[in-house]
Amino acid sequence: MKITKQQLFKRQTTLSEIGEEGQQRLQNAKVLIVGCGGLGSPVAVYLASSGVGELHLVDFDTVDITNLHRQVFYSLDDVGKPKAEVLTNFIKQRAPFTKVSYTNSPINKENVLKLISDYDIVVDGTDSLPTKYLVNDACVLTNKPLVYGSLYKFDGYVATFNALQKDGTRSTNLRDAFPTMATDIPNCSATGTLNAIVGLIATQQVNEVLKLITEVGKPLTNELLIYNSLQNSQLKMKLKPTISKNEIQQIFEKETYFDVGCEVQNPEWLISPEELKNQLHQVEIICVLENLQLPFSNYKTIPTKNLLNSGFHPKENTTYVMVCAQGITSYQATKLLKEKYKTLKVYSLIGGVTGFLNS
């Protein structure tokens, strides 16, 4: 079946604000999307469907069964397959005028500048704080606009960072909103999320990209939109420049942007769900995330950030098992304790509570 651009984009070009000129701008645009999960996957599909000429998707993860309730462009048959590859193939079937490619490996300090260099706009669809700051800093250094999105339970955040302004300067960036990287904020795997808020924030990001490309409307520059899905309320937090490009250059040179979620874990510091079940009454269980429901009758909660300053003094003759939702934050806690107490018997539960319940 032969399809023309006039047919495919008729409803869009009918808008006088878009027209054929705006559609051609979309066709000429090149967008990089970092992350192909709950935010990145709908962003990619909507942008391709809008007629963006070139997309490049970056994601190292595979489709998991727990993704499907909110990552609706993946199917049961896709479980275990690389997200970036699956999403690329999906887009190719419905967007004949979009060139789409992918990178099936993590974005990091070594490759980020090269990855973003060929694209007009970068979209942040990740749930990793180190990666968010890495992409932000790289965009500042290379003068690329960044469409930011993030989620926390029932709240969503959207902004357009580092956009070129009429006076030739760049708008505020992530470090103007949040100067330092928090180390104790869990991702949606640990805190949970509803699919509706994920979709709402993703389409807000799409809207920002389309406004930037077509130059229609006012992008969310120098402000952060905060939306709460329970109250259907939103507010805009005004942002002011607080950090210079030179300061971000210095941060970029020193920072590792290391994500503990990608760390290769020391097998000697791990305990499997089966081993824990056999030793439940012989170990002391510590939950390192607040408000996490555990399937154990006897445990204490000490957030990772408080482990070394909460008055907690581990006993040498006791075995401790650190527990979180997915086994990532608990490993970080285990590492902290191992560094301070070299001979302490402390382990991280492989797969966290999720792995324990599914074992």
C-alpha positions in Angstrom: 0.0 0.0 0.0 1.5 3.3 -1.1 1.1 6.1 1.4 1.9 9.8 0.9 2.9 12.3 3.5 -0.2 14.4 2.6 -2.4 11.4 3.6 -0.5 10.4 6.7 -0.2 13.9 8.2 -3.4 15.5 6.9 -5.0 16.1 10.4 -1.7 17.8 11.5 -1.1 20.0 8.5 -4.7 21.1 8.6 -3.7 23.1 11.6 -2.9 26.6 10.3 -0.1 26.9 12.9 1.6 23.8 11.5 0.8 23.6 7.8 3.2 22.2 5.2 6.0 24.4 6.5 5.7 23.1 10.0 5.5 19.5 8.7 8.6 20.0 6.7 10.4 21.2 9.9 9.4 18.0 11.6 10.6 16.0 8.6 14.0 17.8 8.8 14.4 17.3 12.6 16.7 14.7 14.2 15.9 13.7 17.8 17.8 11.5 20.2 15.8 9.6 22.9 17.7 8.2 25.9 15.7 5.4 27.5 13.0 3.3 25.9 10.9 2.6 29.0 7.7 4.2 30.3 8.6 7.7 29.1 10.9 7.0 26.2 8.8 4.4 24.3 5.6 6.5 23.9 7.8 9.6 23.2 9.5 7.7 20.3 6.2 6.4 18.9 4.4 9.7 19.0 7.3 11.7 17.5 7.6 9.2 14.7 3.8 9.3 14.1 4.1 13.1 14.0 6.6 12.9 11.2 9.9 13.6 12.8 12.4 12.7 10.2 15.1 10.9 12.2 15.1 9.2 15.6 17.8 7.4 17.5 16.9 5.3 20.5 19.4 4.5 23.3 18.6 1.7 25.8 20.6 -1.3 27.1 17.7 -3.0 28.9 15.4 -5.9 27.8 11.6 -6.1 28.1 10.5 -7.4 31.5 7.0 -8.7 32.4 6.8 -5.9 35.0 7.2 -3.3 32.3 4.1 -4.1 30.3 1.5 -2.4 32.5 2.9 1.0 31.5 5.2 0.4 28.6 2.3 -0.3 26.3 4.2 -0.6 23.0 5.7 -3.9 24.1 3.9 -7.2 24.1 4.1 -10.5 25.9 6.0 -11.9 23.0 8.7 -9.2 23.5 9.7 -10.2 27.0 13.4 -10.8 27.2 14.1 -8.9 23.9 16.1 -5.7 23.8 13.8 -2.7 24.2 15.6 -0.4 21.7 15.5 -3.1 19.0 11.8 -4.0 19.6 10.7 -0.3 19.7 12.7 0.4 16.5 10.9 -2.4 14.6 7.5 -1.2 15.9 8.2 2.3 14.6 9.3 1.1 11.2 6.0 -0.6 10.7 4.0 2.6 11.2 6.2 5.5 10.3 7.4 5.2 6.7 8.9 8.7 6.6 11.0 8.4 9.8 14.5 7.0 9.8 14.9 5.2 13.1 18.1 3.6 14.5 19.2 2.4 18.0 22.1 1.8 20.3 21.6 -1.2 22.5 24.1 -0.3 25.2 24.2 2.2 28.1 24.9 5.8 27.6 27.9 6.9 29.6 30.6 9.6 30.0 32.7 8.1 27.3 30.1 8.0 24.6 27.5 10.6 25.5 29.1 13.6 23.6 29.5 11.6 20.4 25.9 10.2 20.7 24.2 13.6 21.0 26.4 15.5 18.5 24.3 14.7 15.4 20.9 15.5 16.9 18.9 18.7 17.2 17.0 17.8 20.4 17.7 15.3 23.2 14.8 13.7 25.2 15.5 12.3 28.7 13.3 9.2 29.1 15.5 7.5 31.8 14.7 6.7 35.4 18.4 6.8 36.5 19.4 10.0 38.3 23.1 9.7 37.3 22.1 9.3 33.7 19.8 12.3 33.9 22.6 14.5 35.1 25.0 13.1 32.6 22.7 13.8 29.7 21.9 17.3 31.1 25.6 18.2 31.5 26.5 16.9 28.0 23.6 19.0 26.5 24.9 22.1 28.2 28.4 21.5 27.0 27.3 20.9 23.4 24.5 23.5 23.2 21.7 21.0 22.7 18.1 21.5 24.0 17.0 18.8 26.5 13.4 17.8 27.0 13.3 16.5 30.6 10.8 14.2 32.2 10.7 12.3 35.5 8.3 10.5 37.8 7.9 9.9 41.5 4.8 7.9 42.6 1.9 10.1 41.6 3.9 13.2 40.6 5.4 14.0 37.2 8.0 16.6 36.2 8.5 18.2 32.8 10.8 20.9 31.5 12.7 22.1 28.4 16.3 22.7 29.4 19.1 24.5 27.7 17.0 25.9 24.8 18.3 28.7 22.7 16.6 32.0 23.6 16.0 35.1 21.6 18.9 36.9 23.2 21.3 34.1 22.2 21.7 32.7 25.7 20.5 29.3 26.8 17.6 28.6 29.2 18.1 27.0 32.6 19.1 23.4 33.0 18.6 20.5 35.4 21.3 21.8 37.8 19.5 25.1 38.1 16.4 23.1 39.4 18.3 20.5 41.4 21.9 21.6 41.9 23.2 18.3 43.3 22.3 14.8 42.6 20.3 13.1 45.3 21.6 9.6 46.3 18.5 8.2 48.0 15.6 8.6 45.6 14.4 5.2 44.3 13.2 4.7 40.8 9.7 3.4 39.9 10.8 -0.2 40.4 11.2 0.5 44.1 8.3 3.0 44.7 5.7 1.9 42.1 3.8 4.0 39.7 0.4 4.1 37.9 0.5 3.9 34.1 -1.7 7.0 33.6 0.9 9.4 35.1 3.6 7.8 33.0 1.6 8.4 29.8 0.7 11.9 30.8 4.3 13.0 31.3 5.5 11.2 28.1 3.0 13.1 26.0 3.9 16.3 27.7 7.5 15.7 26.6 6.3 15.0 23.0 4.4 18.3 23.1 7.6 20.1 24.1 9.6 18.5 21.3 7.0 19.4 18.7 6.9 23.1 20.0 10.6 23.3 19.8 10.7 22.0 16.2 7.8 23.9 14.8 8.3 27.0 16.8 4.6 27.1 17.7 3.6 27.9 21.3 5.8 28.5 24.3 8.1 25.7 25.5 8.5 25.0 29.3 11.8 27.0 29.5 13.1 28.5 32.7 10.4 26.6 34.7 9.6 23.2 35.9 6.1 21.8 35.5 5.0 19.6 38.4 1.9 17.6 37.9 0.0 15.5 40.6 -2.3 12.9 39.1 -4.2 12.3 42.4 -5.4 15.8 42.6 -5.2 16.7 38.9 -3.2 19.7 40.0 -0.2 21.3 38.5 2.2 24.1 39.3 5.1 25.7 37.5 8.2 26.4 39.5 10.2 29.3 38.1 13.9 28.6 37.6 16.8 31.0 37.5 20.4 30.5 36.3 22.6 29.4 39.1 25.4 27.6 37.5 27.7 28.5 34.6 28.8 26.4 31.6 32.3 26.5 32.9 31.2 25.1 36.2 29.4 22.3 34.5 32.5 21.6 32.4 34.4 21.2 35.7 31.8 18.8 37.1 31.8 16.8 33.9 35.5 16.3 34.0 35.4 15.1 37.7 32.1 13.2 37.9 31.8 9.5 37.0 28.0 9.5 36.7 28.2 6.0 38.0 24.8 4.2 38.3 24.8 1.5 40.9 22.0 -0.2 38.9 24.5 -1.1 36.3 27.2 -2.2 38.7 28.6 -5.7 38.5 27.8 -7.1 41.9 30.3 -9.0 44.0 28.8 -12.6 44.3 30.4 -13.0 47.7 28.2 -10.2 49.1 24.9 -11.7 47.8 22.4 -14.1 49.2 19.7 -15.8 47.1 16.0 -16.0 48.0 16.4 -19.7 48.6 19.3 -19.3 50.9 17.5 -16.6 52.8 14.4 -18.8 53.2 16.6 -21.5 54.8 18.2 -19.0 57.2 15.3 -16.6 58.1 15.5 -17.3 61.8 19.3 -17.0 61.9 19.8 -13.6 60.3 18.9 -10.0 61.0 17.0 -8.4 58.1 17.4 -4.7 57.4 15.1 -2.9 54.9 17.0 0.0 53.3 14.0 1.7 51.7 11.2 3.5 53.7 7.6 2.5 53.3 8.5 -0.8 51.7 6.2 -3.8 52.6 8.2 -6.9 53.4 7.1 -10.5 53.5 9.0 -11.0 56.8 7.7 -10.8 60.3 10.9 -9.6 61.9 13.0 -6.8 60.4 14.1 -3.2 61.0 14.1 -0.3 58.5 17.2 1.8 58.2 17.4 3.9 54.9 20.7 3.6 53.2 21.4 7.3 53.7 21.2 6.8 57.5 23.1 3.5 57.8 26.3 5.1 59.0 24.9 7.9 61.1 21.8 6.5 62.7 23.4 4.9 65.7 23.3 1.5 64.1 26.2 -0.6 65.3 26.4 -4.0 63.8 27.4 -7.0 65.9 30.3 -9.1 64.8 28.6 -12.3 65.6 25.4 -11.5 63.7 24.7 -12.1 60.0 22.8 -9.2 58.3 20.8 -9.3 55.1 20.0 -6.0 53.4 16.7 -5.9 51.5 15.1 -3.5 49.0 12.7 -3.8 46.2 15.0 -5.0 43.4 18.3 -5.7 45.0 20.0 -2.5 43.8 19.8 -0.2 46.8 20.4 -3.1 49.2 23.7 -3.8 47.4 24.7 -0.2 47.8 24.0 -0.5 51.5 25.9 -3.7 51.7 28.9 -2.1 50.0 28.8 0.8 52.5 28.9 -1.5 55.5 31.6 -3.7 54.0 33.8 -0.7 53.4 33.4 0.4 57.1 33.3 -3.1 58.7 35.7 -5.3 56.8 34.8 -8.6 58.5 31.1 -8.0 58.9 28.8 -10.8 57.7 26.4 -8.8 55.6 24.7 -9.7 52.3 22.3 -8.2 49.8 19.2 -10.1 48.8 19.4 -11.0 45.1 16.4 -9.5 43.2 15.1 -7.9 46.4 11.6 -8.5 47.6 10.4 -9.0 44.1 12.8 -11.8 43.5 12.0 -13.3 46.9 8.2 -13.4 46.2 8.7 -14.9 42.8 11.2 -17.6 43.9 
